[in-house]
């Protein structure tokens, strides 16, 4: 008799970015994780429980190999060199490149399928979708919908990536730079002339400077920006990049919740 082998699901996983780490924790599959990125902030306990093996565009290949992973999860072209090095060492790698809400949800489903737990992925996705539906329903009741300018970096000025633009719209705002949001590379979302933002007259300014603390004076002192409604009225806010610029559960929960709160307060006040 010829025995058909059963699939062998990975039991030792290394996550080179935060969103796959958080997804595995939320699915209660964190026991599989043996290594994480040093930039991981969610969940907080991951930093205490797991070995740090990488930054964002660099990784300690020897350390990764010593942990004997069955699977390494990576993200984007920025980690292409790390991925190539690990593949050359015979390591199984799955590199995601998700930049939209639908792709984030698909990432979760893919991770759950890779570990042989698709039902857990489906449940987590359903929970995320339900949360987004509730946010959207509440936003539809707002008396006004503000123009929102989201800034991912300050010099050069870089606007929000795809999922951020989508979340602004779900939360009841109008993204001032929706035309840039489909550009996955930051260099293609650069606002070359700061006066362009003045012309858009955003009602709300939101900063999330990709790991750097927000400096309000840098924004309010820009030439001509004092005529922007958001600046003039003090509707200047910061959302921690960990909560909104991570293409995973964080953005679809805490990130969108903060956007919704900011937009709701503006709409009810004006």
One Martini backbone bead per residue (centre of mass of N, CA, C, O) as a GRO file, in nm:
protein
  270
    1UNK     BB    1   0.096   0.037   0.022
    2UNK     BB    2   0.035   0.373  -0.050
    3UNK     BB    3   0.126   0.652   0.125
    4UNK     BB    4  -0.019   0.956   0.194
    5UNK     BB    5   0.100   1.241   0.275
    6UNK     BB    6   0.101   1.479   0.506
    7UNK     BB    7   0.100   1.782   0.585
    8UNK     BB    8   0.358   2.016   0.688
    9UNK     BB    9   0.342   2.239   0.928
   10UNK     BB   10   0.463   2.519   1.048
   11UNK     BB   11   0.650   2.563   1.373
   12UNK     BB   12   0.883   2.772   1.258
   13UNK     BB   13   0.855   3.123   1.273
   14UNK     BB   14   0.947   3.416   1.083
   15UNK     BB   15   0.901   3.772   1.138
   16UNK     BB   16   0.997   4.072   0.955
   17UNK     BB   17   0.715   4.183   1.047
   18UNK     BB   18   0.445   4.290   1.237
   19UNK     BB   19   0.170   4.190   1.104
   20UNK     BB   20   0.221   3.879   1.126
   21UNK     BB   21   0.257   3.869   1.425
   22UNK     BB   22  -0.020   3.980   1.508
   23UNK     BB   23  -0.191   3.772   1.358
   24UNK     BB   24  -0.087   3.521   1.516
   25UNK     BB   25  -0.177   3.617   1.792
   26UNK     BB   26  -0.485   3.651   1.723
   27UNK     BB   27  -0.487   3.329   1.641
   28UNK     BB   28  -0.323   3.168   1.855
   29UNK     BB   29  -0.009   3.117   1.695
   30UNK     BB   30   0.260   3.218   1.857
   31UNK     BB   31   0.417   2.946   1.910
   32UNK     BB   32   0.557   2.955   1.617
   33UNK     BB   33   0.729   3.189   1.700
   34UNK     BB   34   1.101   3.264   1.687
   35UNK     BB   35   1.096   3.545   1.513
   36UNK     BB   36   1.166   3.905   1.494
   37UNK     BB   37   1.135   4.229   1.472
   38UNK     BB   38   1.266   4.514   1.627
   39UNK     BB   39   0.991   4.685   1.534
   40UNK     BB   40   0.811   4.544   1.722
   41UNK     BB   41   0.490   4.649   1.903
   42UNK     BB   42   0.286   4.420   1.806
   43UNK     BB   43   0.263   4.294   2.056
   44UNK     BB   44   0.431   4.379   2.336
   45UNK     BB   45   0.514   4.079   2.427
   46UNK     BB   46   0.691   3.995   2.185
   47UNK     BB   47   0.959   4.137   2.281
   48UNK     BB   48   0.988   3.928   2.529
   49UNK     BB   49   0.942   3.635   2.374
   50UNK     BB   50   1.117   3.713   2.117
   51UNK     BB   51   1.348   3.695   1.875
   52UNK     BB   52   1.570   3.920   1.735
   53UNK     BB   53   1.661   3.937   1.362
   54UNK     BB   54   1.564   4.235   1.266
   55UNK     BB   55   1.485   4.489   1.085
   56UNK     BB   56   1.392   4.596   0.775
   57UNK     BB   57   1.656   4.579   0.555
   58UNK     BB   58   1.777   4.391   0.780
   59UNK     BB   59   1.960   4.079   0.867
   60UNK     BB   60   2.037   3.788   1.066
   61UNK     BB   61   2.112   3.514   0.911
   62UNK     BB   62   2.249   3.335   1.125
   63UNK     BB   63   2.022   3.359   1.333
   64UNK     BB   64   1.799   3.242   1.161
   65UNK     BB   65   1.935   2.964   1.110
   66UNK     BB   66   1.957   2.884   1.419
   67UNK     BB   67   1.625   2.861   1.438
   68UNK     BB   68   1.505   2.673   1.225
   69UNK     BB   69   1.303   2.750   1.001
   70UNK     BB   70   1.009   2.675   0.807
   71UNK     BB   71   0.932   2.994   0.804
   72UNK     BB   72   0.934   3.308   0.621
   73UNK     BB   73   0.807   3.639   0.676
   74UNK     BB   74   0.759   3.894   0.438
   75UNK     BB   75   0.801   4.251   0.307
   76UNK     BB   76   0.859   4.362   0.021
   77UNK     BB   77   1.114   4.506  -0.169
   78UNK     BB   78   1.287   4.590   0.086
   79UNK     BB   79   1.334   4.251   0.137
   80UNK     BB   80   1.476   4.114  -0.109
   81UNK     BB   81   1.764   4.050  -0.005
   82UNK     BB   82   1.683   3.872   0.229
   83UNK     BB   83   1.525   3.665   0.069
   84UNK     BB   84   1.756   3.575  -0.116
   85UNK     BB   85   1.946   3.471   0.106
   86UNK     BB   86   1.749   3.254   0.222
   87UNK     BB   87   1.703   3.091  -0.034
   88UNK     BB   88   2.006   3.013  -0.068
   89UNK     BB   89   1.971   2.849   0.222
   90UNK     BB   90   1.678   2.690   0.195
   91UNK     BB   91   1.450   2.879   0.271
   92UNK     BB   92   1.125   2.933   0.343
   93UNK     BB   93   0.947   3.194   0.161
   94UNK     BB   94   0.709   3.465   0.227
   95UNK     BB   95   0.622   3.747   0.020
   96UNK     BB   96   0.469   4.032   0.073
   97UNK     BB   97   0.254   4.315  -0.106
   98UNK     BB   98   0.053   4.485   0.069
   99UNK     BB   99  -0.172   4.803   0.002
  100UNK     BB  100  -0.458   4.708   0.099
  101UNK     BB  101  -0.729   4.599   0.252
  102UNK     BB  102  -0.775   4.341   0.085
  103UNK     BB  103  -0.473   4.251   0.114
  104UNK     BB  104  -0.467   4.227   0.417
  105UNK     BB  105  -0.685   4.008   0.437
  106UNK     BB  106  -0.531   3.808   0.255
  107UNK     BB  107  -0.286   3.777   0.434
  108UNK     BB  108  -0.432   3.640   0.667
  109UNK     BB  109  -0.533   3.398   0.505
  110UNK     BB  110  -0.255   3.299   0.416
  111UNK     BB  111  -0.130   3.247   0.689
  112UNK     BB  112  -0.345   3.040   0.781
  113UNK     BB  113  -0.288   2.841   0.547
  114UNK     BB  114   0.021   2.791   0.602
  115UNK     BB  115  -0.073   2.656   0.903
  116UNK     BB  116  -0.359   2.503   0.881
  117UNK     BB  117  -0.578   2.770   0.974
  118UNK     BB  118  -0.829   2.902   0.805
  119UNK     BB  119  -1.052   2.962   1.018
  120UNK     BB  120  -0.891   3.177   1.175
  121UNK     BB  121  -0.869   3.373   0.939
  122UNK     BB  122  -1.169   3.411   0.883
  123UNK     BB  123  -1.239   3.531   1.160
  124UNK     BB  124  -1.051   3.773   1.159
  125UNK     BB  125  -1.164   3.899   0.902
  126UNK     BB  126  -1.455   3.928   0.999
  127UNK     BB  127  -1.388   4.119   1.232
  128UNK     BB  128  -1.266   4.345   1.057
  129UNK     BB  129  -1.511   4.393   0.875
  130UNK     BB  130  -1.709   4.464   1.101
  131UNK     BB  131  -1.559   4.711   1.202
  132UNK     BB  132  -1.565   4.872   0.932
  133UNK     BB  133  -1.872   4.884   0.907
  134UNK     BB  134  -1.924   5.048   1.164
  135UNK     BB  135  -1.758   5.294   1.087
  136UNK     BB  136  -1.914   5.359   0.825
  137UNK     BB  137  -2.197   5.393   0.948
  138UNK     BB  138  -2.119   5.632   1.132
  139UNK     BB  139  -2.009   5.820   0.902
  140UNK     BB  140  -2.288   5.847   0.747
  141UNK     BB  141  -2.403   6.043   0.995
  142UNK     BB  142  -2.253   6.277   0.923
  143UNK     BB  143  -2.287   6.620   0.847
  144UNK     BB  144  -1.975   6.607   0.768
  145UNK     BB  145  -1.687   6.606   0.527
  146UNK     BB  146  -1.361   6.615   0.549
  147UNK     BB  147  -1.058   6.730   0.455
  148UNK     BB  148  -0.773   6.510   0.435
  149UNK     BB  149  -0.434   6.539   0.549
  150UNK     BB  150  -0.174   6.301   0.497
  151UNK     BB  151   0.148   6.252   0.670
  152UNK     BB  152   0.437   6.042   0.642
  153UNK     BB  153   0.631   6.286   0.562
  154UNK     BB  154   0.833   6.600   0.572
  155UNK     BB  155   1.140   6.534   0.421
  156UNK     BB  156   0.981   6.486   0.213
  157UNK     BB  157   0.667   6.512   0.119
  158UNK     BB  158   0.443   6.244   0.225
  159UNK     BB  159   0.181   6.057   0.151
  160UNK     BB  160  -0.056   5.831   0.175
  161UNK     BB  161  -0.131   5.517   0.157
  162UNK     BB  162  -0.376   5.317   0.048
  163UNK     BB  163  -0.506   5.222   0.325
  164UNK     BB  164  -0.530   5.507   0.441
  165UNK     BB  165  -0.723   5.625   0.236
  166UNK     BB  166  -0.950   5.421   0.287
  167UNK     BB  167  -0.986   5.486   0.594
  168UNK     BB  168  -1.068   5.778   0.565
  169UNK     BB  169  -1.329   5.719   0.407
  170UNK     BB  170  -1.462   5.529   0.616
  171UNK     BB  171  -1.442   5.763   0.851
  172UNK     BB  172  -1.549   6.037   0.668
  173UNK     BB  173  -1.340   6.127   0.468
  174UNK     BB  174  -1.130   6.331   0.243
  175UNK     BB  175  -0.879   6.263   0.040
  176UNK     BB  176  -0.648   6.485  -0.092
  177UNK     BB  177  -0.449   6.221  -0.206
  178UNK     BB  178  -0.584   5.986  -0.377
  179UNK     BB  179  -0.399   5.987  -0.639
  180UNK     BB  180  -0.144   5.862  -0.464
  181UNK     BB  181  -0.242   5.588  -0.317
  182UNK     BB  182  -0.154   5.378  -0.557
  183UNK     BB  183   0.134   5.431  -0.460
  184UNK     BB  184   0.371   5.224  -0.317
  185UNK     BB  185   0.588   5.429  -0.352
  186UNK     BB  186   0.708   5.699  -0.189
  187UNK     BB  187   0.832   5.861  -0.434
  188UNK     BB  188   0.524   5.875  -0.564
  189UNK     BB  189   0.423   6.065  -0.287
  190UNK     BB  190   0.549   6.331  -0.357
  191UNK     BB  191   0.545   6.674  -0.264
  192UNK     BB  192   0.716   6.910  -0.433
  193UNK     BB  193   0.488   7.135  -0.362
  194UNK     BB  194   0.360   7.276  -0.077
  195UNK     BB  195   0.140   7.464  -0.217
  196UNK     BB  196  -0.060   7.239  -0.298
  197UNK     BB  197  -0.191   7.207  -0.020
  198UNK     BB  198  -0.319   7.483  -0.002
  199UNK     BB  199  -0.517   7.440  -0.246
  200UNK     BB  200  -0.680   7.204  -0.090
  201UNK     BB  201  -0.785   7.284   0.192
  202UNK     BB  202  -0.765   7.136   0.459
  203UNK     BB  203  -0.934   7.051   0.765
  204UNK     BB  204  -0.723   6.811   0.816
  205UNK     BB  205  -0.430   6.719   1.002
  206UNK     BB  206  -0.214   6.423   0.958
  207UNK     BB  207   0.038   6.261   1.139
  208UNK     BB  208   0.291   5.992   1.029
  209UNK     BB  209   0.643   5.968   1.078
  210UNK     BB  210   0.773   5.687   1.055
  211UNK     BB  211   0.900   5.682   1.376
  212UNK     BB  212   0.862   5.992   1.418
  213UNK     BB  213   0.828   6.261   1.592
  214UNK     BB  214   0.614   6.510   1.611
  215UNK     BB  215   0.645   6.852   1.463
  216UNK     BB  216   0.445   7.118   1.455
  217UNK     BB  217   0.634   7.358   1.371
  218UNK     BB  218   0.715   7.244   1.091
  219UNK     BB  219   0.425   7.299   0.979
  220UNK     BB  220   0.327   7.593   1.072
  221UNK     BB  221   0.599   7.730   0.924
  222UNK     BB  222   0.505   7.706   0.657
  223UNK     BB  223   0.469   7.858   0.373
  224UNK     BB  224   0.123   7.952   0.378
  225UNK     BB  225  -0.019   7.745   0.590
  226UNK     BB  226  -0.200   7.952   0.759
  227UNK     BB  227  -0.448   7.921   0.537
  228UNK     BB  228  -0.514   7.656   0.643
  229UNK     BB  229  -0.770   7.534   0.814
  230UNK     BB  230  -0.620   7.327   0.996
  231UNK     BB  231  -0.412   7.536   1.101
  232UNK     BB  232  -0.597   7.775   1.185
  233UNK     BB  233  -0.786   7.567   1.381
  234UNK     BB  234  -0.607   7.322   1.508
  235UNK     BB  235  -0.635   7.053   1.309
  236UNK     BB  236  -0.392   6.878   1.463
  237UNK     BB  237  -0.252   6.545   1.415
  238UNK     BB  238  -0.155   6.227   1.566
  239UNK     BB  239  -0.045   5.903   1.444
  240UNK     BB  240   0.088   5.631   1.511
  241UNK     BB  241   0.260   5.430   1.296
  242UNK     BB  242   0.187   5.157   1.432
  243UNK     BB  243  -0.138   5.208   1.384
  244UNK     BB  244  -0.124   5.285   1.042
  245UNK     BB  245   0.159   5.177   0.878
  246UNK     BB  246   0.058   4.891   0.932
  247UNK     BB  247  -0.035   4.618   0.717
  248UNK     BB  248  -0.277   4.543   0.945
  249UNK     BB  249  -0.462   4.515   1.223
  250UNK     BB  250  -0.402   4.796   1.337
  251UNK     BB  251  -0.532   4.973   1.109
  252UNK     BB  252  -0.825   4.815   1.135
  253UNK     BB  253  -0.849   4.940   1.433
  254UNK     BB  254  -0.685   5.176   1.578
  255UNK     BB  255  -0.651   5.355   1.331
  256UNK     BB  256  -0.952   5.396   1.246
  257UNK     BB  257  -1.047   5.497   1.524
  258UNK     BB  258  -0.884   5.762   1.521
  259UNK     BB  259  -0.998   5.879   1.265
  260UNK     BB  260  -1.297   5.880   1.354
  261UNK     BB  261  -1.264   6.068   1.597
  262UNK     BB  262  -1.152   6.316   1.453
  263UNK     BB  263  -1.385   6.349   1.244
  264UNK     BB  264  -1.623   6.364   1.441
  265UNK     BB  265  -1.535   6.612   1.602
  266UNK     BB  266  -1.535   6.804   1.364
  267UNK     BB  267  -1.829   6.765   1.261
  268UNK     BB  268  -1.967   6.850   1.540
  269UNK     BB  269  -1.830   7.140   1.561
  270UNK     BB  270  -1.908   7.246   1.253
   0.00000   0.00000   0.00000
